[in-house]
Each structure stands twice: as structure tokens, then as C-alpha cells.
């Protein structure tokens, strides 16, 4: 039995159906937006990491400087104590 809108025979090359690409395009666009968001998050995280590394280096340098000053002061006190004891 043939539907009134369907031919009994198909010709070679004749279009049988058309697929609506809108659902697929929506999925592709959604996936691309997810990729773009992930790349932006990665770049932001990398920048934040670099800032934290730089800040940590500053904190370490300051701590080393304070330690050097404290050692120098302690050495001065020891020298002064030894001189005072020697007299």
C-alpha cells in the first residue's frame, strides 16, 4: 500500500528525507561554549597561580631578609656581650 504523498518508485538521486540540523547545531554550539569556558577558566587559573608564586617569592625573600637582620643583630649582641665579659 502506498501513501498518497509517497511515490511508488524512487528515482536515483531523489531526496528521500531532509534532516533538520538545528538540534545538532545547538549541541555543537553548546559544546563549543563549554570548551571556550574551560579555556577561559584555565587561563584565569594559570594567571592566579603565577600571582601566587610571585607573592610567595616576595614573602620568602622578606623572611630571609628578616632572618639575616636577626642573625646580624644577634651577632652584634654576642660580640658586645663577649667584649663586656672580657673587660
N, C-alpha and C positions, 0 to 999 in steps of 0.2 A: 504494500500500500504506500502511496506517495502522498506527502503533504502538498497542499495546493501551492505553497510558496517554494517547494523544493523541486528542482527538475528531476526527471527520471534518469538522466545521464549527466555526468560531469565532463566538461571539456578539459583537455590537458592545459595546465596553467591557469585554470579558472580559480578565483579566490573562493575558498570554502568557508572561511571564517576570518574575522578580524579580532585581534586581541587588544583589549583596552590597556594601554601601557601606564595609566595613571597610578594604579596601585604599586606597580614595580618602581616607577619614578619616585613616588612618595617614599618607598622603602630605601631607595638609593640615596635620596636627599637626606633622609633621617640618619642613615648610616654615615654619610659624609659629615653631617653636623656633629655627630658623636666623635668622629675622628678629629675634626677641627678643634672641638672642645678638649679632647685628650691632649692634643699637641699644645694648645694654649696652657693647659694645666701643667704639662711637663716643663714648658719654658718658664712659667712662673715659679715652679718648684726649684728649678735649676738656679734661677736668679736669687731666690730666697736662701738656698744652700750656700751660694757664693758670698752673699752678705753675711751669713752666719760664720763662715770660715774666716772672712776678713775681720769680723768683730772678735772672734776667738783669738786670732793672731794678735790683735791690739791688746786684749786682756792679758794674754800670756806675756807680751812684751812689757806691759806695765807691771805685772807681777815680778818679772825678772829684774826690772829696774828697781822696784821697791826692795827686793831681796838683796841686790847689790848695795843699795844705800844702807840697808840694815846691817849687812856684813861690814861695810866700811865704818859705820858708826860703832859697831861692836868692837872692831879692831882698834879704833881710836880710844875707846873706853879701856880696853885691855892694856893698851900702851900707857895710857895715863895712870892706870892702877899700878902697873909694874913700876913706873917711874916713881910714883908716890911711895911705893913699898920699898924701893931701893934707897930712898933718901933716909 
